[in-house]
Amino acid sequence: MKHLTDEQLAEWLAGESGEETRTHLRNCASCNAEAINMREGVLRYSMALRRQSALAQSAQLPGNFAPGKVLVWHRLRWVGAGVLAILLTAQTAWMMKPHTVPQITRPVANSQPNPQPNTQSGDQMSDDELLEAVNNDLSRDVPQALAPVSAITLARNQIAAETSKSNESSR
Amino acid sequence: MEETLTVPVMSKAGWSAAEFDDLVREHQARIYRILWCELRDDEAAATLTQDCFLKAYRGRAEFRGEASVQTWLVRIALNLARDYQRNRRHGFWRRLLGGNEKEAELATEMAEDAAPRADRALLAREQLQRTMKAVKTLSPQQQTVFHLRFLEELPLEDIAEAMGVEIGTVKSHLSRAVNALRQQKDTL
C-alpha cells in the first residue's frame, strides 16, 4: 500500500485534505498514527508559542495603544523640534551679526535736573529752541573710537568748556 | 482559535480614530504574535506592532477592502518584519549568543506546562523539541507560512495574499514543513 505523501499530509494538517487522503487515513494505521502524532506536535508547538507570545505581549505592549493619539504626539514633537531649531538658528545668527561699536557719550550738561521746573521764572525754553538745541547736539562732530588721540582731546576740551559755560549761565 | 472580525463600516475617507482604536484592540494580539514568531524578540515585536498600526492608520484611506482587514494588517506586519530583519546589523550575534537558549527554555517550560505528569512531560518535551528543530530547518518564508497556518489558523488564500505569493507556493512550503517534521522524527 502506498503511504501518504508530504503534500497529502500537509493538506490534511491544514484541514484541506481530499476524500482520498481521509479514506487512506482510516485504513492505514501507520499513516494515521504519524498524522495524529504530527498534529499533536504542531498543536503543542502552537500552544507554546501562543503562551510565550502572550506573556511577552503583556510585558511589552501597552494595552491602550491608540495610533491616532500617538500620531498627534509624534507631530507635536516634530513641531517642537522645528520651533527649537528655528530659535537656535535665530540666536546663532544674532550672535554672528557684527555689532556697531558704541559712540563716546558726552557728559550731561546739567547732571542735577530741577525736579520742579520753575515755570514762572521766564527762562523756560520754547519748543523751537529745544528742538534747535537737540539738533545742534545731534549734528555736532563727535570723534570716532579710532580717531587720533589729538582729535579726542580737542573734543573733550570743547565739551568741558561748553559744560562750564552752560553751568555758569544756569547760575 | 479564530478571532471574530467586526470590521467597522468604512467611510470614503477611511476609519475614524475611534473606530481604528477598536481595530487595534481587536488585532493587536495577533499582530504581536506574528511579529514575535518572526523575530523572537519581545521588544522588537512590540515596537513593530505599534509601527504596523501606525502605518495602517496613515494608509487607512487607501485601504480598498479588496482583502480582509486582517490580511492587510498581516501583510504590513510581515513587510515590517522583513525590513527589520534586513536592517538588523547584529542579528547574527544575537542569535549566536541568546537565541538557542531561549528556544530550549521555551521548550522546557511549555512542555512542563502542557503535561504535568513526569512521563507525559518528557514525551511532550521531546515532541515540542522535535517540532522546533524541524521548524528551524525551514527557510524564513516557509516558517512564516507554517506559523500563519498552524498558529494563526489563517486560510491558505489569505496567507498567499498577505505574503504576496501564489497559493501553490504556500502549499509547497507547507509540504516542505511536513517533510522536515518527518525527517526529525526519523533522526530521533
HADDOCK unambig.tbl for C-alpha pairs under 7 A between the chains (distance, minus, plus):
assign (segid A and resid 6 and name CA) (segid B and resid 175 and name CA) 5.13 0.50 0.50
assign (segid A and resid 6 and name CA) (segid B and resid 178 and name CA) 5.81 0.50 0.50
assign (segid A and resid 6 and name CA) (segid B and resid 179 and name CA) 5.71 0.50 0.50
assign (segid A and resid 7 and name CA) (segid B and resid 175 and name CA) 4.74 0.50 0.50
assign (segid A and resid 10 and name CA) (segid B and resid 174 and name CA) 5.81 0.50 0.50
assign (segid A and resid 10 and name CA) (segid B and resid 175 and name CA) 5.05 0.50 0.50
assign (segid A and resid 10 and name CA) (segid B and resid 178 and name CA) 5.87 0.50 0.50
assign (segid A and resid 14 and name CA) (segid B and resid 149 and name CA) 6.94 0.50 0.50
assign (segid A and resid 41 and name CA) (segid B and resid 127 and name CA) 5.50 0.50 0.50
assign (segid A and resid 41 and name CA) (segid B and resid 128 and name CA) 5.95 0.50 0.50
assign (segid A and resid 41 and name CA) (segid B and resid 131 and name CA) 6.13 0.50 0.50
assign (segid A and resid 42 and name CA) (segid B and resid 131 and name CA) 6.67 0.50 0.50
assign (segid A and resid 44 and name CA) (segid B and resid 128 and name CA) 6.37 0.50 0.50
assign (segid A and resid 45 and name CA) (segid B and resid 128 and name CA) 5.74 0.50 0.50
assign (segid A and resid 45 and name CA) (segid B and resid 131 and name CA) 6.74 0.50 0.50
assign (segid A and resid 46 and name CA) (segid B and resid 150 and name CA) 6.66 0.50 0.50
assign (segid A and resid 46 and name CA) (segid B and resid 151 and name CA) 5.05 0.50 0.50
assign (segid A and resid 48 and name CA) (segid B and resid 110 and name CA) 5.37 0.50 0.50
assign (segid A and resid 50 and name CA) (segid B and resid 33 and name CA) 6.96 0.50 0.50
assign (segid A and resid 53 and name CA) (segid B and resid 33 and name CA) 5.61 0.50 0.50
assign (segid A and resid 53 and name CA) (segid B and resid 36 and name CA) 6.46 0.50 0.50
assign (segid A and resid 56 and name CA) (segid B and resid 42 and name CA) 5.74 0.50 0.50
assign (segid A and resid 57 and name CA) (segid B and resid 32 and name CA) 6.97 0.50 0.50
assign (segid A and resid 60 and name CA) (segid B and resid 42 and name CA) 6.84 0.50 0.50
assign (segid A and resid 60 and name CA) (segid B and resid 43 and name CA) 6.45 0.50 0.50
assign (segid A and resid 60 and name CA) (segid B and resid 46 and name CA) 5.99 0.50 0.50
assign (segid A and resid 61 and name CA) (segid B and resid 46 and name CA) 5.52 0.50 0.50
assign (segid A and resid 66 and name CA) (segid B and resid 21 and name CA) 5.48 0.50 0.50
assign (segid A and resid 67 and name CA) (segid B and resid 53 and name CA) 6.43 0.50 0.50
assign (segid A and resid 67 and name CA) (segid B and resid 54 and name CA) 5.33 0.50 0.50
assign (segid A and resid 67 and name CA) (segid B and resid 57 and name CA) 6.61 0.50 0.50
assign (segid A and resid 68 and name CA) (segid B and resid 17 and name CA) 5.54 0.50 0.50
